[in-house]
């Protein structure tokens, strides 16, 4: 396939500057779409939907029918890995994820190899979506980053992560072991996804906030680096996007040290910082405020234009700085995608 | 008074590099101290304590008796200003602050001049503390920054600030007017505090997180700049510390544009970033993780040493990146203060 016939997302991730950036949105599938809400009413449990390839493929494709997004991202959850390693996981209505007690490290270590098999249905979802998706639209696989996943495993639920950050100070050796297990399981999971049809991979560090630099190096930069190295060592050469959300100024340390192809930026990232990353050889992705997307209006258009003008000349993937909020009007998503793509 | 007889804090804020940095902790007074908890049991309401100069002076001095801190900070609250402007304020047990409906802008504008008089008891607290405090120990006055105070005024309570950030996108003109009112009231309040004995002033922007750069410029950098200008225009020349907590990489924009003498850094601030601010002529203050202070142990000593070695050669004030947590062991505070001061 000639370079210009490649999906726009892959060209941007390869470092090409394009007439317009590719665009997709984190959480473009899911609760903001009425067709998802309708499906969910009949489908029942969230995890059932994640593990049913037919249903998960349908959910992945729903936003692709509605909007001219340049990429789909597989419908799954960052907490499937702890479950595959033996920690109980359930979703209480209106409460978000809940996890059972943290299993012994030795027990989880013994489950690493089997964990990838337990996630085989996610591979099946990817194969189905890849078969259904137009060739010019790319398919992204993903996993939660070890630190973010560990915060849920340690705290048992969504939280302000202060329990996990305290654990990082008080039990550094145990945390390092837990992160190592997650690095292994996550690397295998991502390799499996690439084999099943994912053309790019994304590592979601959703909770990189408030970590002191030395802890950030240990729990974010180290594990991300090892994942990329292990995925590459397995012969997988699809581009990898790292997203240390909330890393503040530490995103520059991240971009310098982690051998990802692209770095996701959150809504706070300064324009000049993104430009420095581009000059340093990274594609950047982000960073429209999801609250502004939901609010809409002329301020939304102005900010979209600013991001396009400031970052569009470097390798850039247009995206949000966080996921689409459930009550985001469809018309606002259309407004932005139209502005970016001209479609 | 010769320079070397000046309180260490003031020398550091004037840009001097010292044999050791001065040290104080945000929330050094308050719930982490048993003598505060005992007083609170008899004193009743939190606001009563803020507005009683005898009691507030006692609380301000409590940590000064226990620890060789180089500075005291007046016991007060960042939400006294909205109350003085006419918005109801109360503290529900275990729930934090609660505020009544936002008064009309015109009504609050009419209260600006009177608001400073309603806060006169804070000046009385400062005078009492200054009279009681040894001359080599400095006294700091403070106010909440307009954006942070506005988030409480808009949302009515502690929150994730997404309501206020949405308001910033949807009602920029109204927000600008509210911030202008707060700039006026805050400037007068700080001028009053300097007149009453505060030798340094601090502007607490506790919630600078997750603001896109253009919004940050508008709601943080602009109002802080105007406050410093107005305080200076009133003839007050005490040093001013600005603390945009959670500003991430945007703290560099802040340091470049806001004419404060010193910039507070949170626990996430990279070492190199602090050094850049020092080279740019700012004193920096921070940034020990309050969770690490609470956790204690050798990791705490190592991090204290790292901060001293990395930042101690520029103008530096040793502090936390956020307030002392209520359940922080006294022994850990002693451990750090001893390590910094040698006392």
Interface residues (C-beta under 8 A of the other chain):
Chain A: X162 X165 X166 X169 X170 X172 X209 X210 X211 X212 X213 X214 X215 X216 X246 X247 X248 X249 X250 X251 X252 X253 X266 X267 X268 X269 X270 X271 X273 X287 X289 X291 X292 X294 X295 X297 X299 X300 X303 X306 X321
Chain B: X162 X165 X166 X169 X170 X172 X209 X210 X211 X212 X213 X214 X215 X216 X246 X247 X248 X249 X250 X251 X252 X253 X266 X267 X268 X269 X270 X271 X273 X287 X289 X291 X292 X294 X295 X297 X299 X300 X303 X306 X321
